Amino acid sequence: MSFDWSLIGPALMILGLLCLSAFFSGSETSLTATSKARMLQLERDERTKHAAGRVSRLISNGESLLGAILLGNNLVNIAASMIVGQLFERMFGGNAILWATLVMTFLVLVFAEVLPKTYALSNPDRFALAVSRPISIIVRFFGPIVAGVQFIVRGVVRLFGLKVEGPVLSAHDELRGAIALHHEEGGVVKDDRDMLGGVLDLRDLTVDDIMVHRKSIILLDANKPAAEIVSDALHSPHTRLPLYKDDTENIVGILHVRDLARALHDADGDASKVDIEALRRDAWFVPETTEVLDQLNAFREKREHFALVVDEYGALMGLVTLEDILEEIVGAIEDEHDVTVEGIQQEADGIWIVDGALPIRDLNRALDWDLPDEEAVTVAGLVIHEAQTIPEQGQVFRFHGVRFEVVDRLRNQIISLRVSPSPD
């Protein structure tokens, strides 16, 4: 039996069409898996800037890109199937359809789908850069056809009362998801994840979420003798102290310990000769609804590190400093003059004693929990909000997957709690 050389032409055509199908499949996977941020970085490299620019333009119009690739892929697969059918009809006669279906399914699945997509997933940037030029030409060539298909698809979607919506997640949400994913995979350590998350959270926080509450503020009475004010200021762990007259709500200025030290030096150490009124700086008041990121920018513009927080009625609520904002990013910052407060202390494995005034965000960050902080700022506030009452000492509550036990209470204030994960 002599070899039929007329079969070589169709076989080569089938091989070429399978290669085109693999090209389209790999291109689809690489261009949808590649990172916009990575392409932006590659655009700054002279060797890849043109190809990276083409990739960025392609993925910016994902609907047209996918439409052109799917159109090209379907065309070559259908053409290859037709040629295989005709070829097998000459070779096998009546069983041609069965054999053509089996062979084409195997060839397309392995060599035109799985193989190129596997490689593209493992090398998305390299593959995307390599195919950017031919895919750009194909997208322009198939543009009118793809536009017509999109028009039909949108009409059918509207006919069934469905909506074609854009991305649901914002850029911040995508970044949070990427950071969480890399942390789970071991690419980002917990401290780095917390700092990156802290930066993203600045826009979602207001100053009343991070401020020092008024009950914890050290105030100086401006009506006291200068010597007493100097003594109180020098014994304070803080460098900026609010001054008030007659009433603690009547803040008349801020006393900076550095200014006080200079004045004390000029007075040869005689505190009674220090002119407190001359050292008083104007107080800066900000509303409690100010976003933390806006307050950070305001600190930078005014070159100030300290502001008093007031509510809508002008009542003093607390104070916020530049250090408070930075601690939201990097965690607690303590120097040699800080009075250390043990907000979280491990009592046993899986059990902690927590200060009631500890911010919920700090507890979440320390224990990697996800307690809600929309309705309350502190752990005590969360317990009161959920319990809808002032708990008694020894009471136990379970919510949000955590067990809370009131350890110590002073009047209406929860001083400390025992917390642990709750299987309930």
N, C-alpha and C positions, 0 to 999 in steps of 0.2 A: 504494500500500500504506500503510494508516494505522498510526500508532504504537500499540503495545499498552501502554496505561498500567498494566495489571496487573503489568507486569514491574518497576515502580519499587519496590514494596514489598520483593520478594525481593532486589533489587540493594542497597537500603539496608541490609537485614539482613546481607547478605554483607559490606558495607563496615564495618558496626559490629562484626561478629565478627572481621574482620581487624585492626581497631584494638585489640580486646581481646587478640588473639593477640600483637600487637606489644607491648602493655603487659606481658603475662606474660613474654615473651621478654626484653625490656629489664630488667624487674624481677629476673629470675633472674640475668642477667649482672651488673647493678650490685650486687646484694646479696651475690654471691659474690666480686666483685672489690674491694669496698670494704674499707678497713683498720679493724680494731678500734681501733688506736691513734689513727687520725684521728677516729673517732667519739667516743672518749674526750675528745679535745681540743674537738670541737664541742659536747659536752655542757656544757662550761664557758662557752659563749657563750649569752647570754640569748636571742638570736634563733633559735638552732637546737637548744637543749638538749632540747626535748621530742621533736622529730623524730629527733635523734641517739640519744636514749634508746630510742625505738621500734626503730630500726635495730639497736642493740646487742642488744636483747632478741630480735629476729628471728634474727640471725645466731648467737646463742648456742645456738639449737636448730635447727641447719642441716637435720637430717633432716625435721622437720615442715615447715619453710619450703619446701624443695625439693619435698616431696611435694604440698603444697597448690598450688604454682605449676604443677607438671607436670600435676596433675589439672585445674586450670582451663584450662591451655593446650590440653590434649588435647580437653577438652569443646568449646571454641569452634572448634577446627580441624575436629573431626568434624562439628559442627553446620553450619559453613560449607560443608564438602564435600557434605553431604546437600542443602543448599539449592541449591548450584551444579548438582548432578546433576539435580535436579528442574527447575530453570530451563532448563538446556541440553536436557533431554529435550523440553520444549515448543518450543524453538527449532530443534533440529537432528534430532530424531527418533532414528534408529538409531545415529548417531555420538555420542550424548550422553556416554557414559562416557569415550571417548577425549578429547574436547574438554574435558570437566570435569576430567579428570586433568591434562592439560597446563596448563590455565589456573590451576588451584588450586596446582599445584606451583610455577609461576612467581610467583604472587601471594604465597604463604606464604613462599617462599624469600627473595624480595627485600624485600617490605614488612613481613612479620611475623617474620622471623628476622634476616637480615643487617643491614638498615637500623637497627632498634632496638638490636641488640646492638653494632653499631659505635659508635653514639652513646653507649650506656651504658658501653662500655669507655673512651671518651675522657672521660667525665664521671661516673665511678662514684659519687662522694660526692653530687653534686647530684641525680642520678637517684634514688639510694637514699633520700635525704631526702624527695624529692617523692612517692615511691610508698609510703612507710612506713605511712601511715595506712590506705589501702585494702588493702594487702597484709596488715596486721595483722588487719583484719576478715575477709578471705578465709581466713587461716590458722585463725582461730577457727571460722569457718563450716564449713570442710572438715575440722576437727580430728577428729571421730569417724570419718569415712571414711578419712582418712590413717592414723589409728591402726590401723584394720582392715587396711589395705593393708600397713602395716609388720609387723603380726603375721603375715600370710601370707608376706611376703618372708622374714622371719627363720626361719619354719618351713621354707620351701623351702631356704634356705641351710644350715640344720642338717641337713636331709635328705641333702644332698650332702656332708656332712662339712666344710663350709667355715666359716670364722670371720669375724665382723664385728668388726674391730678399730678402735680409735680412732686419733688422729693418731700417726704414728711419730716425728716430730720434736718435740723439746722446744722451749720458748720460746727458749732460748739458741741452739739450732740454727737456728730461724727467723730470729733476729736476725743470726746469722753469715751466713746465706744472703742476707738482705736487704742487708747491708753489702757483701758480695762482689759482688752484682748491681749495686748503685749505683756501686761502684768501676769495674766493667767498663764501665758506661754513661757514666762520666765525672762522675757526680754527687758522688762522694766521692774526695778525693785520697788518695794512698798514706799520708801521715803520719796523716791522720784515721782511715783504715781501720785502721792499726796500733794507734792509741790505743784505738779502740772495741773492737778484737779483744783488746787487752791487758786491758781491764776484764772482758770476758767470760771470759778465760782464768784469772782469779784463782782461781775456784772449782775449776779442774782442776789447779792446781799445788800442790805442797807446798813447805815452806821449803827442803828439800834440793835443789830444782830451781833456786833462785835464790841460795842462800847463797854467801858467800865461803868457799872451801875452807880447811881448817886450815893447809895449807902456805903460804897467802898471808896468814895473820894475823900481825900484829906483836904479839908478847907481851913484857911487861916482867917481869923477874925481881925479885920483891919483896925478895929477900935482898941485892940490891946496895945500896951506899950511896945515900943520898937524892940526892946531886949527880949520880950517874950516871943514876939513874932520870929525874930532871928533864931531863937533857940528851937522853936517848933519846926521851922523850916530846915535847920541843919540836922535835926533828928529824924527827918522824914526820908524815906528811901527814894523819893521822887525829886526831879530837878525843876519841875514846873508845878506851881501850887496856886489854885484859885483863891482870891481874896474876896471876902464879903463884909458888908456892913449891916448891922442891926438884924438882918434876916439872911438865912443861908440861901434864899432865892435871889437875894440882891447881890449878884456878883459884880464887883467893881473893877476887877482887873486880874492879872496873872503876875505872880512873883517868880522870877527865874533865880535859882540858887546861884548861878554863875554871876549874875549881876550883884546879888547879895554878898558874895565872897569878895568882889572887887570893892564894894562900898565898905565892907568890914575892914578890909586892908587899909583903905584910905583913912578910916577912922581909928587906925592904930589898935584895932581889936576891940574898941569900945562899942558894943552893940547898941547902947542907948543913944548914940550919936548918928545912927544910920537913919536916913530919911526914906522911909518905906514908900511914901507917896511919890517921891521922885523916881523910885525904882519900878513902880507899878507899870506893867504893860497892858495895853488894851486887850480885852477878852474877845475871842472870835467864837461866835455862836453859829451853829449849823443845825438845820432841821433834822429830825430823826429819820425822815424818809429819804435822805440823801443816799444815792447809790455809793457803795464803797469805792468803785473804780473812779467815779467822779470826785470823791473826796481825796483819793490818792493824787489825782491830777491837780486838784486845788492846793494840796500841800506842796506840790512841786512848784506851782506857779507863784504862790505866796511865800515860798521858802519858810514855811511854818511846819511845826511837828505836833501841834496841840490845838484841839478845838473842843468847845463845850457843846453838848447836844441838848436841844430843847424840843418840846412837843409843840403841837399846833397852838397851844395857849401860852407859849413862852416859858413854861415851867421847866426847870432844870431836870434832865433825865439821866445825864451821865457825861462822860467825856470820851473822846477818841483821839488816839495818837497815831503817828506814822508807824510806830512799833507795833501797834495793834493790827494794822493792816498787813505789815510784813509777816507777822506771826500767822496770819491766815494762809500764807503761802508756804513758809518754811517751818512752821511749828513754833513752839514756845522758845522765846529768846530771853535768857537770863544773864545778868551781869553780876559782879561781885557785891552790888548794893541792893539787889532784888531780894525781897522777902519770899522765899520759896513756899508755895502752897501746894501740898500734896493733893491734887485733884482726883487722882486715881491711885489706889493702893491695892495690890493683889492680896487677898486674904487666904485663898486656897486655889487649887487648880480649877479654873473656870468660874471663880467667884471674886468679885472686886468690891471694895468700899469706895464709894464715889461721893465727892462733895456735891451738895445740892445745887450750888451755884455754878457748877461746871457746865460750860456750853455743850449742847448736844453735839455740835460739830466736832468738838475736841474728843468727846467720847467715841463717836463714830470713827474718827481718824485713828485713835489709839487702839481700839479693839476691832477695827475693820467691820463695824456694824453699819446698819442703814436705818437708824431711827429717824422718824420725820421731824423736821424742825420748822415747819410752816406755821404752827400755832403756838409754839413756845421756843424760847431761846435756850433756857437752862434745863438740866435734867429734872430738877424739882418742879419747874414750870410744866414740863411734859407730864409728869405724874399727876399734878393737880388738874391739868386740862383733861386728861383721860379719866381720872376718878370723879371729876365734877364735884370735888369737895376737898377740904383741907384734911389730909390723912392723919391718923393718930400714929403714935410711935408703935412699931411692931406690926402695923398693917402690911399686907402683902398684895401686890397687884401683878397681873400678867397681861401684857399686851405687846404687839409687834415682835413676838418671839423672844421677849425678855422678861425675866422675873425681877420685880422691884420690891424691896423690903425697906420700910422706913426705919432707920437705925436711931436717928436722933432728930428731935424737933424742938425748936425754941419759939414759944408763942405760936405765931402762924407761919413760921418759916421752917422749911425742911432743911436741916443742917447736913445730914449725910444719909446715904442709902446703900443697901447691899444689892448688887445687881449680878445676874448670871443668865446665861442662855436658858430659855424655857422651851421644852419640847412641845408645849401646848401652843 
